[in-house]
Amino acid sequence: MKTTVLGISGSPIKNSNTDRAVREVLKHTGLETEFIKLSELRMEPCRACLGCVKTNQCVVQDDARPLADKFRAASAFVLGGYTPYSSLDARTKTFMERMYCLRHQAGLNRGKIGASVITTACPPETPGLPPAAQTATSQIASWMMEEGMVNLGTMVVLGNVPCIKCGHGDDCSMSGIKMLYGPEATVASVSIHKFENDAALLNTARDLGQAIRRAVVEGTKM
Ligand SMILES: Cc1cc2nc3c(=O)[nH]c(=O)nc-3n(C[C@H](O)[C@H](O)[C@H](O)COP(=O)(O)O)c2cc1C
């Protein structure tokens, strides 16, 4: 029985918080894993052509076709996204749409075990700021519910507003630093967030990884 856990990151940033958090969850599964960075693939959104209805295979000839085969064969997955303009990023959303081909009649996504990571620059649950983490969490949870998957939970990671790194974060009139952290905030006072510095998040990643392992091992016994 194959017990591969796929880690899929929608973040295009090299070795981003999203990537590292997904990898941390994978590590704690103790199972065979594979990490996929969607920005390295060529993949367009679903065309809604219904060409996949009879075959459960997408007719669009891009990298989402072999990815759907991998997703189908995997025992579980960890899906990581981030939140440009306060909703799930386009690559992660495209990935979700393209797994639609596995749905028809056979219900090939049904029972798939999964967990997610959402990285947001918007500090979660802050009055006056958009609910970016909640929106993206709910987008993935809705996809999993609609496909009949088993959702083991979401880990929300506080990432970095791009203005921290652009070189103009303290003088740009459009800087997100003051919008997110208040009028006195500066690049230096906010500083770079690394998810590994948050002990509670490391525990959450461990717990999610172990939950995936238990679900996969129990599932393979049945
Ligand atoms: C075009 C663009 C728009 C963004 N808008 C938001 C936003 O509205 N809310 C938010 O929380 N983060 C926003 N972000 C920041 C990303 O969520 C951030 O880069 C995230 O923390 C992932 O980076 P990391 O994995 O390297 O930390 C935006 C990023 C980009 C590139």
Ligand as a Chemical Component Dictionary entry (heavy atoms), coordinates in Angstrom:
data_LIG
# 
_chem_comp.id                   LIG 
_chem_comp.type                 NON-POLYMER 
_chem_comp.pdbx_formal_charge   0 
_chem_comp.three_letter_code    LIG 
# 
loop_
_chem_comp_atom.comp_id 
_chem_comp_atom.atom_id 
_chem_comp_atom.alt_atom_id 
_chem_comp_atom.type_symbol 
_chem_comp_atom.charge 
_chem_comp_atom.model_Cartn_x 
_chem_comp_atom.model_Cartn_y 
_chem_comp_atom.model_Cartn_z 
_chem_comp_atom.pdbx_ordinal 
LIG C1  C1  C 0 0.517  41.264 -4.498 1  
LIG C2  C2  C 0 0.499  40.892 -3.038 2  
LIG C3  C3  C 0 -0.586 41.286 -2.259 3  
LIG C4  C4  C 0 -0.640 40.922 -0.929 4  
LIG N1  N1  N 0 -1.755 41.229 -0.188 5  
LIG C5  C5  C 0 -1.882 40.726 1.053  6  
LIG C6  C6  C 0 -3.084 40.914 1.796  7  
LIG O1  O1  O 0 -4.020 41.560 1.343  8  
LIG N2  N2  N 0 -3.185 40.351 3.037  9  
LIG C7  C7  C 0 -2.168 39.601 3.571  10 
LIG O2  O2  O 0 -2.307 39.081 4.673  11 
LIG N3  N3  N 0 -1.004 39.430 2.891  12 
LIG C8  C8  C 0 -0.843 39.967 1.661  13 
LIG N4  N4  N 0 0.307  39.758 0.957  14 
LIG C9  C9  C 0 1.455  39.160 1.649  15 
LIG C10 C10 C 0 1.515  37.679 1.593  16 
LIG O3  O3  O 0 0.440  37.088 2.258  17 
LIG C11 C11 C 0 2.847  37.307 2.228  18 
LIG O4  O4  O 0 3.833  37.466 1.260  19 
LIG C12 C12 C 0 2.804  35.982 2.929  20 
LIG O5  O5  O 0 3.203  36.244 4.237  21 
LIG C13 C13 C 0 3.613  34.859 2.322  22 
LIG O6  O6  O 0 4.984  35.075 2.404  23 
LIG P1  P1  P 0 5.997  34.125 3.206  24 
LIG O7  O7  O 0 5.516  32.693 3.046  25 
LIG O8  O8  O 0 7.314  34.339 2.549  26 
LIG O9  O9  O 0 6.000  34.658 4.609  27 
LIG C14 C14 C 0 0.414  40.155 -0.361 28 
LIG C15 C15 C 0 1.503  39.795 -1.146 29 
LIG C16 C16 C 0 1.553  40.142 -2.465 30 
LIG C17 C17 C 0 2.749  39.727 -3.284 31 
# 
loop_
_chem_comp_bond.comp_id 
_chem_comp_bond.atom_id_1 
_chem_comp_bond.atom_id_2 
_chem_comp_bond.value_order 
_chem_comp_bond.pdbx_ordinal 
LIG C1  C2  SING 1  
LIG C2  C3  SING 2  
LIG C2  C16 DOUB 3  
LIG C3  C4  DOUB 4  
LIG C4  N1  SING 5  
LIG C4  C14 SING 6  
LIG N1  C5  DOUB 7  
LIG C5  C6  SING 8  
LIG C5  C8  SING 9  
LIG C6  O1  DOUB 10 
LIG C6  N2  SING 11 
LIG N2  C7  SING 12 
LIG C7  O2  DOUB 13 
LIG C7  N3  SING 14 
LIG N3  C8  DOUB 15 
LIG C8  N4  SING 16 
LIG N4  C9  SING 17 
LIG N4  C14 SING 18 
LIG C9  C10 SING 19 
LIG C10 O3  SING 20 
LIG C10 C11 SING 21 
LIG C11 O4  SING 22 
LIG C11 C12 SING 23 
LIG C12 O5  SING 24 
LIG C12 C13 SING 25 
LIG C13 O6  SING 26 
LIG O6  P1  SING 27 
LIG P1  O7  DOUB 28 
LIG P1  O8  SING 29 
LIG P1  O9  SING 30 
LIG C14 C15 DOUB 31 
LIG C15 C16 SING 32 
LIG C16 C17 SING 33 
# 
